[in-house]
Amino acid sequence: MQRVFSGLTILEAHIVAGLLENHGLTTHVAGHYLQGAVGELPASDFAHVFVDDDDVAIAETLIADYESGKFASSASD
């Protein structure tokens, strides 16, 4: 597996993993226990999403769409 996304929080990592899984990719989210370990310290670079090696290109395209707001809903949705 390869890391394709680093989230600001574990929640964002799970949102991206869910997006990828909804498009048929197998994911793994790492960093669950590290968030609790840092306590009140500023946490960074611990929430990662991994996909199978064969799915990296598809995942990168979907993540680029996510980051550009393609999947955002409008007020009328």
Buried (B, 14 or more C-beta within 10 A) or exposed (E): BEEBBBBEBBEBBBBBBEBBEEEEBEBEBBBEEBBEEEEEEEBEEBBBBBBBEEBBEBBBEBBEEBEEEEEEEEEEE
